[in-house]
Amino acid sequence: MMGELPLPAMAPSAPPAASPSAGPSRYDRADWASAFVNVEEEHSNLPLTASRGTIPAELAGTFYRNGPGRLERGGRMVHHPFDGDGMVSAMRFEGGQAWLSNRFVRTEGWQAEEEAGRFVYRGVFGTQKPGGPLANAFDLRLKNIANTHVVKLGDQLLALWEAAEPHALDPDTLETRGITLLDGVLRPGEAFSAHPRFDPGHHGGPRLVTFGVKTGPRSTIRLMEFGADGRLIEERRDTFPGFAFLHDFAITPDWAVFMQNAIAFNPLPYVLGQKGAAQCLASNPTAAGSFLLIPRPSGRFAGEEPRRLTAPPGFVFHHLNAHADASGTEVVVDSIVYDDFPSIGPESDFQQVEFEAIPAGRLQRYTLDTVSGAVSWKVLEARTCEFAMVNPQRQGLEARYGWMALAERERGNDPLQAIGKLDLVSGERRVWSAAPRGFVSEPMMVPRPGASAEDDGWVLCRVWNGARRGSDLVILDAATLEEVALLELPLAIPYGLHGSWVPA
Ligand SMILES: [Fe+2]
């Protein structure tokens, strides 16, 4: 889950990426760490021009992104960037032109800390209030920092943070309307995942499918399906034994697919003010993970009990996609898998992280037999990767291609510096690289309007440019991964998390 990666030395004649190898890392740690800054400005509809190339005239819509934008207060850094307040950016494209808006989500916590000029809340990832454990013990308030994802639902934009309710924003101005309970769908404080999936129309019109988890010795998953107008269409609740750490999921027309990692939660150091809540998660070596398949309320198995299958060892934050065979009984899910949960200790400084010492992500394909319970798997991409997606029209269906962020080296764990397009059938891979001085973020595949080919469109990606210590937006041809345009943004935005594309 370490964030985005930087961009190439943006010389007009940037050489083609050197062939990756398992040799030593070639990035400069100072370039990588230079992205950990506060976002200092907010813009409204600021016109942008391409520094290189031409913005495609057919590219029409808005690229929203969310991520931590405030990493330091009163001279103290957050313990981990994931504790930074959500800052949403919107890049609007129309007729070959582009405009930039960006705005912090005015959460209650953000406002209180802006006024105080210091951290007033503890962070889930270990940021403490000043004053040591005594000042932090028994303060179990959650600061809803709205920093993980941003999606459009009905007439509002939702800034998401998985442990609490969404914040509603104006889609044009990015002004914060406040916490929303989605017309009474949610109870105050209810968890609402930061990883909705967009069903392109498997059951009529498009849907936003998402979930919330209530954790404990037994955990309850609430599966929710919303229509394009923002109304809740269907839901169901299922309770499972064990503490569920569920960050993402995948869908097919019939199933919601979860991987329940084998994780234990010991909250005592959190209660006593010694650790953040997420720092109290650890691998549970005595347990195996599970795949949980919950029948979607409009699918062929509606109303049936969930299927629970034993998972091979490995830890998953994010999935690429899922699909099923014609009968719906064999389900394939592609996931970014780590050998272990990358824990973040209270003593460690995230800017000093040794990438080689922490688990690296790889893309694996799991095949789940929902009748026999058998699970088989194979590696699709062994190179360090994260933040993968398919063409949004293939969400829940078998896809030929996946686009993802990659490390620059063929083997070894490093920051993400490249974008890959992987042929999931042949294994052929194309790469665009921002190395040595650029670091990429989650790539966004945007289909060309009216396209018939699955890879016809563009890939948009924000890149940290370590050479000029600023953020760039690169537009690639989705089929070839050749660069189409590069825009230098008048902002320095730390490595972000997730985003979405809303067509005009
Ligand atoms: Fe995520």
Residues whose N, C-alpha, C, O or C-beta is under 5 A from the ligand:
A	BS01	LIG	none
